[in-house]
């Protein structure tokens, strides 16, 4: 049985020589370590934080930004064991098959493989997040047995489903550091090292391999890791920072010979109150506005999603539209309900209105990016600067989706939709973010268009891989955790083949 080791207790100048060093103890790092635990490989899991959040450690995430308003760089991620799962909402949904495709209207789109390459790994990812049985495609049947579904006329949107991570005792959601602490300790091949901050990736002089990692603690201790293979699993921002800051051999940074590291930063914007949805009958199914226990171990919630055919025909991006809290209609809204009900010949005397929100997919943008600044953190690493940009076209595409939802509601006689946002300022006023840090170490078979290949290996380097949502070439609208875990499990199988 392994014990968690505090790096601050090591002797100065220690040299560790594992088969695989995993940098980052979040969901990707923990899942990768556990997936490799049954092999004969020695796994070193390096976590910057500890079991509890330390403000001094968390401060190393601080950075600056320009462009459109975005959350502070240290607000959406946690530098502690379990990473972002210590504050995630537990939303799980697989990416759509169309998310992996080359979309003619989406520059830089297309994954190196189809979704079928991840299908064998989704069940294991589902088990890791403890989201119950895999029934995403059965939500309609299960929900309609409890209450009528909100009908939509034939068209471009359909009812899709999220499932939710659930820990024991129905506590939402699963925190990986807590849930898998015992599993890590029980794995004889995993050595978990806490309070261990990687400060540099040192390459061989020919820039073909990683030679070693420089590691430090906030107490001033410094030591070295000389692994056969390295996997960066430190998140979409920190992975990019480590690559860019490690510039002693490759002057632009590791893997950055084509100026791609840090570009294409993505997140899922979550604009609130973008529309008002009126249900004429006043009966909203419980699964539209709440997380509903289906009675079989699955907690689900309904959303409205565009079909792949509609996306192709209207050149829109992905989105998942949610019904939120009840709202009161103003006089104009009440008049619109009466007028529509008369025209449709339906009874709207019990009509109720609800706020509409959304998780959106942004268009890939190489100028939405992370760069290094002259400011340094406590260990001497340059801090990050994010240039954030959401274009008017991003909002205009989603407005087309909302308009189609409104048309389908009217076509079915179920309700109507009033769009609340038409100008950029209105969209940005009530903006939240998913804190899904995506795309900064993007995957592409062509090294001029991506940092890693289809196996997550950094182009030109034989023994450096990247795990997590940083490698997503496009983002989808689904929350990334389930998907990055499936991708990580696929990486584990690749590492078993090359590192054995």
Buried (B, 14 or more C-beta within 10 A) or exposed (E): EBEBBBBBEBEEEEEBEBBBBBBBBBBBBBBBBBBBBEBEBBBBBBBBBBEEBBEEBBEBBBBBBEEBEBBEBBBBBBBBBBBBBBBBBBBBBBBBEBBBBEBEEBEBBBBBBEBEBBEEBBEBBBEBBBBBBBBBEBBBEBBEEEBEBBEBEEBBBBBBBBBBBBBEEEEBBBBBBBBBBEEBBEBEBBBBBBBBBBBBBBBBEEEEBBBBBBBBBBEEBBBBBBBBBBBBBBBBBBBBBBBBBBBEBBEBBBBBBBEBBBBBBBBBBBBBBBBBBBBBBBEBBBBBBEBBBBEEEBBBBBBBBBBBEBBBEBEBBBBBBBBBEEBEBEEEBBEBBEEBBEEBEBEBEEBBBBBBBBBBBBBBBBEBBBBBEEEEBEBEBBBBBBBBBBBEEBBEBBBBBBBBBBBBBBBBBBBBBBBBBEEBEBBBEBBEBBBBBBBBBBBBBEBEBBBBBBBBBBBBBEBBBBBBBBBBBBBBBBBBBBBBBBBBBBBBEBBBEEBE
